[in-house]
């Protein structure tokens, strides 16, 4: 027996196809009423059914609006910034002793739950330690970072060299300088030459200072004003005035310099020592002229004040 569906606007009738041999009683029992199924339009909106329809046959479409977003399991809800984390790192290592194993163990425990090495956090912690002049901690943290294979940049090496120089560990400074200069011969930044010259200049190691300056000239790297002033001061101290004059002729002081004003790079004219002395002389002459003018004015006012009683008396 097969069923035939005849749709209507209202509840439709299911009429079964009965064989010829079936009786009339069977046909009367098979007649039944059914409500039509829900019809979905392309706009995903259900068609309103007649009021007589039962609510248990109506399906409300739940595809409207954005889908709910659930937090992912592998991401933490608490987000800690790198500034607060670097402050915690500084506080973690400040109370420790200078034993290498203890410091390295504390640093390893601090980054144990990080999926990646927190390079930005460590760099900010180094800046904080440099501001507080904790040179020993800077050496320990930098060497620990380099042992992990992280942060092998010229900035990290320069921070390590500066801290070693402040701690008077000259042998390690020279070893690091030799390594960097041999590996990066033509690409060594100028600040490394400036740092080595300043270290030798403060310790009065003039021969090594001249060697670094000679390497700088061979590479064709122009020295800045601080390097030229230090080399010139050593020439004057040693009585080598001819070399001092040649140095000033080869590297004259720049007429312009760049300064940062409110975060912007501004080109400013530099004041030469001769110009500054001339300006001082002009300022002194102006002050003397102003003082003389004020003295003349005061004398004139005194004369007028002395003449006024005489006029009133007459």
C-alpha positions in Angstrom: 0.0 0.0 0.0 1.4 3.4 -1.0 0.4 6.8 0.3 -0.3 9.9 -1.9 0.1 13.4 -0.4 -2.2 16.1 -1.6 -1.0 19.5 -0.3 -3.5 22.3 0.6 -3.3 25.7 2.3 -5.0 24.2 5.3 -4.4 20.8 6.9 -4.3 18.2 4.1 -5.7 14.8 3.9 -3.7 11.6 3.6 -5.5 9.3 1.2 -4.1 5.8 1.0 -4.4 3.9 -2.2 -6.3 0.7 -1.4 -6.5 -2.3 -3.5 -9.7 -3.4 -5.0 -10.0 -6.4 -2.7 -9.9 -4.3 0.5 -13.2 -3.6 2.2 -14.9 -0.2 2.9 -14.2 -0.5 6.7 -10.4 -0.5 6.1 -10.7 2.7 4.0 -12.7 4.5 6.7 -10.1 3.6 9.3 -7.1 4.8 7.2 -8.4 8.3 6.8 -6.5 10.8 9.0 -5.6 14.4 9.2 -1.9 15.7 9.3 -0.5 19.2 9.5 2.0 20.1 6.7 5.7 20.1 7.6 7.7 23.4 8.1 8.8 25.0 4.9 12.0 27.0 5.0 12.5 29.9 2.5 16.0 31.0 1.2 16.1 33.7 3.8 16.1 31.1 6.5 12.7 32.4 7.9 10.0 30.0 8.8 6.6 30.4 7.4 3.8 31.2 9.8 1.5 28.3 10.2 -2.1 28.4 11.0 -3.1 29.2 14.5 -4.6 25.8 14.9 -1.2 24.1 14.4 0.4 22.6 17.5 3.6 24.3 18.8 5.4 21.0 19.1 5.6 20.8 15.3 7.2 24.3 14.9 10.9 24.5 14.7 12.5 27.9 15.3 15.5 28.6 13.1 18.6 29.2 15.3 21.0 30.4 12.5 20.3 34.2 13.0 23.1 36.4 14.4 26.7 35.6 15.2 27.7 32.3 16.5 28.8 32.2 20.2 32.5 32.3 20.7 33.9 30.2 23.5 37.4 30.8 25.0 40.0 28.4 23.7 41.4 25.9 26.1 45.1 26.5 25.2 45.0 30.2 25.9 45.1 31.8 29.3 42.5 34.3 30.4 44.9 36.4 32.5 47.1 38.5 30.3 50.2 39.8 32.0 52.1 42.7 30.3 55.8 42.6 29.6 56.4 45.6 31.9 55.0 43.9 35.0 56.6 40.6 34.0 60.0 42.3 33.6 59.6 44.0 37.0 58.9 40.5 38.6 62.0 39.2 36.9 64.1 42.0 38.4 62.6 41.4 41.9 63.2 37.7 41.5 67.0 38.0 40.9 67.7 40.9 43.2 67.7 39.0 46.4 69.9 36.2 45.2 73.6 35.7 45.8 76.3 35.9 43.1 76.5 32.1 42.7 76.1 31.2 39.1 74.0 28.1 39.7 71.5 29.9 42.0 70.9 32.8 39.5 70.6 30.5 36.5 68.3 28.2 38.4 66.0 31.1 39.4 65.9 32.4 35.8 65.1 28.9 34.4 62.3 28.5 36.9 60.9 31.9 35.9 60.5 31.0 32.2 59.6 27.3 32.8 56.0 27.7 31.8 56.5 30.0 28.8 56.0 28.4 25.4 58.6 30.7 23.8 61.6 32.5 25.3 60.4 35.9 26.7 63.0 38.0 24.9 61.2 41.3 25.2 60.7 40.7 29.0 64.4 40.0 29.5 65.4 43.0 27.4 63.2 45.3 29.5 64.6 43.8 32.7 68.1 44.5 31.4 67.2 48.2 30.8 65.8 48.4 34.3 69.0 46.9 35.8 71.1 49.3 33.7 69.1 52.2 35.0 69.7 51.0 38.5 73.4 50.3 37.7 73.2 46.7 38.7 76.2 45.7 36.6 76.7 42.2 38.1 73.1 41.3 37.5 73.3 42.6 33.9 76.4 40.3 33.3 74.6 37.3 34.8 71.3 37.8 32.9 73.0 38.6 29.6 75.3 35.5 29.8 72.4 33.3 30.7 70.4 34.7 27.7 73.3 34.1 25.3 73.7 30.6 26.7 70.1 29.9 25.7 70.9 31.0 22.1 68.7 34.0 22.4 69.3 37.7 21.9 72.6 37.4 20.0 72.5 41.0 18.7 75.0 43.9 18.7 72.8 45.6 21.3 73.1 42.7 23.8 76.9 42.5 23.2 77.2 46.2 23.8 75.3 46.0 27.0 77.5 43.1 28.2 80.7 45.1 27.2 79.5 48.2 29.1 78.7 46.2 32.2 82.1 44.4 32.1 83.8 47.8 31.7 82.0 49.2 34.7 83.0 46.2 36.8 86.7 46.6 35.8 86.9 43.2 34.1 89.2 44.4 31.4 90.3 40.9 30.3 86.8 39.9 29.4 86.1 43.2 27.7 89.2 42.7 25.4 88.2 39.1 24.8 84.7 40.1 23.8 86.0 43.0 21.6 88.5 40.7 19.8 85.8 38.2 19.1 83.3 40.7 17.8 85.9 42.6 15.7 87.2 39.4 14.1 83.8 38.1 13.2 82.3 41.5 12.1 85.3 43.2 10.7 83.8 45.7 8.3 80.3 45.8 9.9 81.4 46.6 13.5 79.3 49.6 14.7 81.0 52.8 15.6 79.7 52.7 19.2 82.0 49.7 19.9 85.1 51.7 18.9 83.8 54.6 21.0 83.3 52.4 24.0 86.8 50.8 23.7 88.5 54.1 23.3 86.7 55.5 26.3 87.6 52.4 28.4 91.3 52.8 27.5 91.2 56.6 27.9 89.8 56.3 31.5 92.6 53.8 32.4 95.3 55.9 30.6 96.2 53.0 28.2 97.1 55.3 25.3 98.9 52.7 23.1 95.9 50.4 22.9 93.7 53.5 22.4 95.8 54.5 19.4 95.6 51.0 18.0 91.8 51.0 18.1 91.7 54.5 16.4 94.1 53.2 13.7 91.8 50.2 13.0 89.0 52.7 12.7 90.8 54.8 10.1 91.9 51.7 8.1 88.2 50.6 7.8 87.3 54.1 6.6 85.0 54.7 9.5 84.7 58.4 10.4 85.1 59.1 14.2 82.5 61.1 16.0 83.2 64.2 18.1 83.8 62.4 21.4 86.5 60.2 19.8 88.3 63.1 18.2 88.2 65.1 21.4 89.7 62.2 23.4 92.4 61.6 20.9 93.2 65.3 20.7 93.4 65.5 24.5 95.9 62.7 24.6 98.0 64.4 21.9 98.0 67.6 23.9 98.9 65.7 27.1 101.8 63.9 25.4 103.0 67.1 23.8 102.4 66.0 20.2 101.0 69.3 18.9 101.8 68.6 15.3 99.6 65.5 15.4 96.9 67.4 17.2 96.8 70.0 14.4 96.7 67.3 11.8 93.9 65.6 13.6 91.8 68.8 13.8 92.5 69.5 10.1 91.5 66.0 9.0 88.4 65.8 11.3 87.1 69.4 11.9 84.3 69.8 14.3 80.9 69.6 12.6 78.9 72.8 12.0 75.5 71.1 12.5 74.3 68.4 14.9 71.0 66.6 15.4 69.0 66.8 18.6 65.7 65.3 19.6 63.1 67.8 20.7 59.8 66.3 21.8 60.5 63.1 19.9 61.4 64.9 16.6 64.9 65.0 15.1 65.9 68.7 14.7 69.1 70.0 13.0 70.8 72.5 15.2 74.0 74.6 14.6 76.8 73.6 16.9 78.7 76.2 18.9 82.4 76.1 18.3 84.8 77.0 21.1 85.9 80.2 19.3 82.4 81.3 18.7 81.4 80.6 22.3 84.4 82.7 23.5 83.4 85.5 21.1 79.8 85.3 22.4 81.0 85.6 26.0 83.1 88.7 25.1 80.1 90.3 23.4 77.9 89.4 26.4 80.4 91.0 28.8 80.6 94.2 26.7 76.8 94.4 26.6 76.5 94.0 30.3 79.1 96.7 30.8 77.3 99.0 28.5 74.0 98.3 30.3 75.6 99.0 33.7 77.1 102.2 32.4 73.8 103.3 31.0 72.0 102.6 34.2 74.7 104.5 36.1 74.3 107.5 33.8 70.5 107.4 34.2 70.9 107.2 37.9 73.2 110.2 38.0 70.8 112.2 35.9 67.9 111.3 38.2 69.9 112.3 41.2 70.7 115.7 39.7 67.0 116.3 39.0 66.2 115.2 42.5 68.7 117.6 43.9 67.5 120.5 41.7 63.8 120.1 42.7 64.1 121.4 46.3 66.0 124.4 45.1 63.2 125.3 42.7 60.5 124.8 45.4 62.6 126.9 47.8 62.9 129.7 45.2 
